[in-house]
Amino acid sequence: MTNFGEQNLVDGNKDYAAAFTQGDLALPPSQKYAILTCMDARIDPAAAFGIPLGAAHVIRNAGASTRDAFRSLIISQQLLGTTEVLVVKHTGCGMLTFDDETAKSLVAKTRGKEAAAEVEHIDFLTFPDLEKAVLEDVEWLKEKAVEKDVLVSGWIYEVETGKARKIVG
């Protein structure tokens, strides 16, 4: 089996480190915002959203779930001073294509009983409606006391065109 990820990391890092000049950036993000987006490989947040190195926290998970990212958002805000969150889901998201039972059945089928038991109580946080999911995630986040005075907006990134459009906030 070829380790493409490892080889990309080694080769890419060698080139990156050779030209790297920004080792003096401060720990807190300079523009005081966090972007929560999906882990989908078709999204390059820095390029798609114009984020310079050191400017923002980029948090990624399957489906850009606020519930899944809540721990990271709290750290971003409370310890590192961010005051704005942009939730960016996207067209063609895999989370639109299955539900919890499908995921759990697949794990059981491909990995067996022990693995199935490990995921039995997981909520995979899938969603059948993209725009509704953006609205629900933004609403869920805004309802949290820890989010008081934090600007929260919701967006949809179109993987087909590279355009982002604001849904709420």
Rosetta silent file (secondary structure, phi, psi, omega in degrees, C-alpha in Angstrom):
SEQUENCE: MTNFGEQNLVDGNKDYAAAFTQGDLALPPSQKYAILTCMDARIDPAAAFGIPLGAAHVIRNAGASTRDAFRSLIISQQLLGTTEVLVVKHTGCGMLTFDDETAKSLVAKTRGKEAAAEVEHIDFLTFPDLEKAVLEDVEWLKEKAVEKDVLVSGWIYEVETGKARKIVG
SCORE:     score description
SCORE:     0.000 S_00000001
   1 L     0.000  133.677  179.290    0.000    0.000    0.000 S_00000001
   2 L   -84.606  134.436  177.635    1.328    3.457   -0.941 S_00000001
   3 L   -95.107   76.746 -178.677    1.398    6.092    1.790 S_00000001
   4 H   -60.771  -42.437 -178.724    0.417    9.103   -0.316 S_00000001
   5 H   -60.225  -47.517 -179.623   -0.382   11.227    2.729 S_00000001
   6 H   -63.796  -42.655 -179.513    2.970   10.607    4.364 S_00000001
   7 H   -66.267  -41.229  176.723    4.873   11.214    1.144 S_00000001
   8 H   -60.919  -42.302 -179.694    2.950   14.437    0.462 S_00000001
   9 H   -62.411  -48.676 -178.241    3.679   15.636    3.996 S_00000001
  10 H   -62.354  -52.039 -177.870    7.410   14.907    3.743 S_00000001
  11 H   -67.152  -46.676 -178.660    7.882   16.367    0.257 S_00000001
  12 H   -64.577  -39.235 -179.327    5.514   19.290    0.719 S_00000001
  13 H   -68.530  -34.711  178.945    6.931   20.232    4.094 S_00000001
  14 H   -59.755  -47.384  179.622   10.480   20.217    2.751 S_00000001
  15 H   -66.574  -43.817 -178.775    9.518   22.799    0.107 S_00000001
  16 H   -62.034  -49.529 -176.967    7.377   24.817    2.522 S_00000001
  17 H   -63.877  -33.450 -179.319   10.024   24.945    5.266 S_00000001
  18 H   -63.830  -29.582 -178.494   12.733   25.966    2.794 S_00000001
  19 H  -107.072    3.333 -173.246   10.811   29.151    1.938 S_00000001
  20 L   -70.391  130.566 -179.171    9.176   29.730    5.352 S_00000001
  21 L  -133.770    9.759 -173.069    9.607   33.242    6.775 S_00000001
  22 L  -114.164   36.854 -179.207    6.687   33.678    9.176 S_00000001
  23 L   -72.505   -3.736 -178.519    7.941   31.974   12.329 S_00000001
  24 L  -101.875   10.818  179.779    7.369   35.126   14.370 S_00000001
  25 L   -66.075  146.080  179.035    3.547   35.203   14.128 S_00000001
  26 L   -72.916  155.812  179.023    1.656   35.595   17.414 S_00000001
  27 L   -63.922  -50.265  179.351   -0.362   32.697   18.844 S_00000001
  28 L   -68.177  144.017  179.070   -3.785   34.447   18.827 S_00000001
  29 L   -65.330  131.478 -173.258   -5.234   34.932   15.350 S_00000001
  30 L   -64.323  -28.910 -178.490   -4.581   38.504   14.230 S_00000001
  31 L   -99.474    4.958  170.472   -8.036   39.034   12.723 S_00000001
  32 L    57.107   38.439  174.827   -9.862   37.507   15.723 S_00000001
  33 E  -136.879  160.695  176.200  -12.182   35.133   13.889 S_00000001
  34 E  -124.228  139.508  173.283  -12.683   31.424   13.455 S_00000001
  35 E  -110.964  128.441  173.780  -13.980   29.635   10.398 S_00000001
  36 E  -107.559  118.734  179.493  -15.693   26.309   10.881 S_00000001
  37 E  -138.715  174.543 -177.124  -15.877   24.345    7.659 S_00000001
  38 E   -76.101  157.318  177.626  -16.082   20.785    6.443 S_00000001
  39 L   -79.668   -0.077 -177.970  -13.122   18.439    6.172 S_00000001
  40 L   -49.198  129.826 -176.596  -14.001   17.833    2.505 S_00000001
  41 L   -66.166  -12.980  179.581  -10.794   17.659    0.460 S_00000001
  42 L   -84.107   -0.702 -178.648  -12.312   19.939   -2.212 S_00000001
  43 L  -111.101  122.733  173.447  -12.211   22.921    0.154 S_00000001
  44 L  -111.990   91.974 -173.132   -8.999   24.905    0.656 S_00000001
  45 H   -55.142  -43.513 -178.384  -10.118   27.419    3.313 S_00000001
  46 H   -60.232  -44.904 -179.165   -7.051   29.669    3.101 S_00000001
  47 H   -74.699  -45.721 -174.584   -7.349   30.024   -0.672 S_00000001
  48 H   -68.555  -31.054 -175.194  -11.160   30.018   -0.940 S_00000001
  49 L  -115.287   10.105  175.488  -11.737   32.543    1.844 S_00000001
  50 L    62.023   47.096 -177.030   -8.580   34.657    1.574 S_00000001
  51 L   -99.679  110.323  176.020   -7.152   33.756    4.972 S_00000001
  52 L   -71.554  155.215  177.581   -3.524   34.804    5.435 S_00000001
  53 L   -56.296  131.444  178.281   -1.336   32.706    7.734 S_00000001
  54 L    87.381   -3.994 -174.117   -1.901   33.713   11.349 S_00000001
  55 L   -84.447  -34.479 -171.458   -5.154   35.598   10.666 S_00000001
  56 E  -150.332  158.054  169.432   -7.846   33.113   11.769 S_00000001
  57 E   -84.644  134.984  174.253   -8.509   29.744   13.312 S_00000001
  58 E  -114.993  115.243 -178.447   -9.697   27.190   10.782 S_00000001
  59 E  -111.066  129.836 -176.778  -11.669   24.371   12.396 S_00000001
  60 E  -129.771  139.270  171.908  -12.692   21.441   10.234 S_00000001
  61 E  -156.136  172.370  179.961  -14.882   18.414   10.787 S_00000001
  62 L   -63.157  115.995  177.148  -17.314   16.277    8.845 S_00000001
  63 L    83.841    4.210 -178.291  -20.195   18.532    7.844 S_00000001
  64 L    54.537   49.527 -176.519  -18.894   21.674    9.594 S_00000001
  65 L   -80.108  123.512  176.892  -20.837   20.733   12.724 S_00000001
  66 H   -65.880  -34.471  179.513  -20.971   23.357   15.484 S_00000001
  67 H   -64.291  -42.811  179.436  -21.743   20.647   18.031 S_00000001
  68 H   -68.286  -32.908 -175.302  -18.634   18.712   17.043 S_00000001
  69 H   -94.032   -0.165 -171.597  -16.485   21.883   17.010 S_00000001
  70 H   -55.663  -44.404  179.837  -17.817   23.445   20.218 S_00000001
  71 H   -57.975  -46.778 -179.675  -14.755   22.541   22.318 S_00000001
  72 H   -65.795  -38.115  178.602  -12.411   24.113   19.758 S_00000001
  73 H   -65.063  -39.667  177.556  -14.581   27.227   19.442 S_00000001
  74 H   -62.164  -45.313  178.400  -14.531   27.766   23.200 S_00000001
  75 H   -62.114  -43.893  179.521  -10.731   27.508   23.236 S_00000001
  76 H   -57.358  -43.827 -176.952  -10.524   29.842   20.238 S_00000001
  77 H   -81.140  -54.488 -171.862  -12.654   32.465   21.959 S_00000001
  78 H   -73.126  -35.904 -177.272  -11.884   32.158   25.643 S_00000001
  79 H   -99.691  -24.811 -173.263   -8.152   31.467   25.468 S_00000001
  80 L  -124.523    7.520  165.375   -7.159   33.060   22.179 S_00000001
  81 L    79.889   15.915  177.489   -9.519   36.016   21.811 S_00000001
  82 L   -74.101  148.776 -175.965  -11.604   35.353   18.717 S_00000001
  83 L  -128.491    8.193 -178.365  -14.891   37.245   18.604 S_00000001
  84 E  -146.502  141.320  176.861  -16.470   35.985   15.390 S_00000001
  85 E  -127.811  129.287  174.110  -17.413   32.576   13.983 S_00000001
  86 E  -111.734  116.390  178.768  -18.204   31.849   10.347 S_00000001
  87 E   -94.508  118.914 -175.190  -19.933   28.482    9.846 S_00000001
  88 E  -123.913  102.012  172.568  -19.344   27.334    6.259 S_00000001
  89 E   -91.896  177.908 -175.369  -21.091   24.203    4.994 S_00000001
  90 E  -148.052  158.081  176.737  -20.917   23.250    1.306 S_00000001
  91 L   -66.097  153.242  177.907  -22.758   21.830   -1.655 S_00000001
  92 L    66.640   22.442 -177.886  -22.231   18.168   -2.406 S_00000001
  93 L   -69.424  136.792  177.356  -21.416   17.390    1.229 S_00000001
  94 H   -60.693  -26.487 -178.958  -21.166   13.712    2.099 S_00000001
  95 H   -67.746  -12.214  175.471  -23.202   14.354    5.257 S_00000001
  96 H   -83.956   -9.814 -167.933  -26.222   14.822    2.975 S_00000001
  97 L  -102.953   -3.060 -179.180  -25.883   11.291    1.607 S_00000001
  98 L  -152.328  173.456  175.235  -26.459    9.016    4.594 S_00000001
  99 L  -126.905  179.310 -176.688  -27.975    8.798    8.080 S_00000001
 100 H   -57.684  -44.650 -177.500  -26.805    7.359   11.415 S_00000001
 101 H   -63.501  -38.160  177.712  -28.183    3.890   10.771 S_00000001
 102 H   -62.606  -46.271  179.953  -26.445    3.669    7.411 S_00000001
 103 H   -62.184  -45.233 -178.693  -23.093    4.654    8.965 S_00000001
 104 H   -65.522  -40.224  177.895  -23.485    2.239   11.852 S_00000001
 105 H   -64.643  -39.755  179.263  -24.498   -0.611    9.539 S_00000001
 106 H   -63.422  -43.520  177.814  -21.504    0.057    7.294 S_00000001
 107 H   -61.189  -45.571  179.223  -19.121   -0.087   10.257 S_00000001
 108 H   -60.039  -42.760 -177.644  -20.693   -3.356   11.416 S_00000001
 109 H   -68.527  -42.797 -173.715  -20.460   -4.828    7.917 S_00000001
 110 H   -90.456  -23.215 -174.516  -16.885   -3.780    7.179 S_00000001
 111 H  -123.363  -10.843  174.254  -15.318   -3.934   10.657 S_00000001
 112 L    95.632 -178.985 -172.315  -17.409   -6.347   12.665 S_00000001
 113 H   -62.227  -44.774 -178.777  -19.243   -6.545   15.958 S_00000001
 114 H   -61.704  -44.497  178.331  -16.569   -4.985   18.178 S_00000001
 115 H   -66.068  -39.001  178.458  -16.282   -1.931   15.915 S_00000001
 116 H   -60.473  -39.269  178.706  -20.072   -1.666   15.678 S_00000001
 117 H   -64.844  -32.999 -179.882  -20.239   -1.494   19.482 S_00000001
 118 H   -68.050  -27.292 -178.164  -17.732    1.375   19.462 S_00000001
 119 H  -107.004    3.520 -175.576  -19.974    3.532   17.252 S_00000001
 120 L   -53.558  -38.901 -175.037  -23.334    2.428   18.639 S_00000001
 121 L  -104.030   13.107  179.547  -23.943    5.656   20.574 S_00000001
 122 L   -83.561  133.796  169.348  -22.378    8.113   18.126 S_00000001
 123 L   -94.799  112.514 -176.916  -24.540   10.777   16.545 S_00000001
 124 L   -75.841   -4.585  174.191  -22.928   11.266   13.138 S_00000001
 125 L    57.055   41.769  176.743  -24.673   14.661   12.850 S_00000001
 126 L   -76.121  168.817  178.979  -25.863   14.078    9.292 S_00000001
 127 L  -152.513  142.507 -179.457  -28.417   16.358    7.657 S_00000001
 128 L   -92.251  -13.349 -174.463  -30.857   16.037    4.731 S_00000001
 129 L  -133.569  114.265 -173.943  -31.180   19.783    3.944 S_00000001
 130 H   -62.023  -53.773 -177.264  -28.061   21.937    3.524 S_00000001
 131 H   -63.218  -41.880  177.859  -29.521   25.402    4.059 S_00000001
 132 H   -61.918  -38.264  179.121  -31.605   24.226    7.023 S_00000001
 133 H   -64.303  -38.980  176.347  -28.479   22.646    8.546 S_00000001
 134 H   -61.484  -49.780 -179.372  -26.625   25.980    8.312 S_00000001
 135 H   -59.627  -44.612 -179.061  -29.506   27.781   10.009 S_00000001
 136 H   -65.540  -41.073  179.681  -29.803   25.143   12.742 S_00000001
 137 H   -67.025  -41.199  178.208  -26.075   25.096   13.486 S_00000001
 138 H   -64.631  -44.700  178.802  -25.876   28.897   13.698 S_00000001
 139 H   -61.019  -45.337  179.865  -28.959   28.987   15.935 S_00000001
 140 H   -57.636  -44.640 -178.812  -27.557   26.220   18.161 S_00000001
 141 H   -67.106  -42.722 -178.783  -24.302   28.122   18.597 S_00000001
 142 H   -65.854  -23.778  179.599  -25.981   31.471   19.273 S_00000001
 143 L   -76.619  -11.540 -177.381  -28.087   29.877   22.039 S_00000001
 144 L   -79.871  133.215  179.820  -24.981   29.006   24.071 S_00000001
 145 H   -59.179  -36.405 -178.770  -24.195   31.336   26.989 S_00000001
 146 H   -66.535  -17.163 -178.864  -20.476   31.122   26.232 S_00000001
 147 H   -91.891    3.504 -179.539  -21.205   32.592   22.794 S_00000001
 148 L   -56.082  133.621  179.987  -22.688   35.851   24.164 S_00000001
 149 L    69.645   15.538  175.067  -21.304   38.827   22.227 S_00000001
 150 L  -102.337  129.956  176.854  -19.729   36.573   19.580 S_00000001
 151 E   -76.246  128.865  179.792  -20.702   37.332   15.982 S_00000001
 152 E  -129.077  128.779  176.460  -21.918   34.170   14.250 S_00000001
 153 E  -131.991  159.788 -178.965  -22.822   33.868   10.590 S_00000001
 154 E  -123.891  138.923 -172.990  -23.693   30.948    8.330 S_00000001
 155 E  -136.736  158.963  169.663  -22.529   30.362    4.777 S_00000001
 156 E  -124.157  125.398  176.139  -22.709   27.860    1.939 S_00000001
 157 E   -97.162  131.149  179.789  -19.636   27.286   -0.195 S_00000001
 158 L   -95.061  109.026 -178.796  -20.339   25.973   -3.690 S_00000001
 159 L   -65.393  -21.731 -179.202  -17.731   23.349   -4.577 S_00000001
 160 L   -75.438  -31.013 -174.566  -18.819   23.590   -8.217 S_00000001
 161 L  -118.626  -17.467 -175.826  -18.065   27.327   -8.572 S_00000001
 162 L    82.670    3.190 -178.024  -15.818   28.262   -5.637 S_00000001
 163 L   -91.068  147.398  175.256  -18.345   30.910   -4.529 S_00000001
 164 E  -116.159  138.650  177.801  -19.568   31.388   -0.956 S_00000001
 165 E  -129.511  140.379 -177.874  -22.954   32.864   -0.136 S_00000001
 166 E   -78.094  133.181  179.586  -24.240   34.137    3.177 S_00000001
 167 E  -105.084  -40.140 -176.333  -27.321   32.394    4.573 S_00000001
 168 E  -155.957  151.306  174.134  -27.659   33.976    8.029 S_00000001
 169 L   110.772    0.000    0.000  -25.975   36.401   10.404 S_00000001
